[in-house]
């Protein structure tokens, strides 16, 4: 049925290509996330123990995030901040360092706090590449993305905005990068973003906390 639609309805070509990209991307996410889960299972165990013994509170922090079509979902991260930290974006805090746990800065510098999000990828809430999911209370970011149709995309661990500035970008500029990704997304573009992310993590670029 899928291929017949592509063959007999010219207007449906773009829809078919989009569906093909979504299916291929989902397969890629599941395979790569499963591989990473196996490879990083022991390091994740070590990080979990360190988080537990160095600060009070749970190992994981589940934040309310805005997913595809602005639906709210729970996204896990290794906890890098104290349990009494205000539920706002880190860049909006006057002095976020005072809330960091003893190993919080280290985990963030190397993006180790993001590892539990492999679960979210396997579940289908997020992808490896896509607009970074906004916090539930980032109304300005959500509003701008919705106005440009970016909310139709599955959010990702990394994205075009992240490799072009990450936390340093003002929200309107970040949305411009998200819109560029929306209009130019492809499998090769995703591979480029993943490679650029790897380089930035190794060099510890674009992280201001």
Secondary structure, DSSP 8 states (H G I E B T S, - for coil): -HHHHHHH-GGGHHHHHHHHHHHHHHHHHHHHHHHHHHHTHHHHHHHHHHHHHHSSS-SEEEEEEE-GGG-EEEEEEE--B-TT--SS-GGGSS-GGGGB-TTHHHHHHTTGGGTTHHHHHHHTS-EEESSB--BTT-HHHHHHHHHTTGGGS--EEE-TTGGGTGGGS-HHHHHHHHHHHHHH--HHHHHHHHHHHHHHHHHT-S---
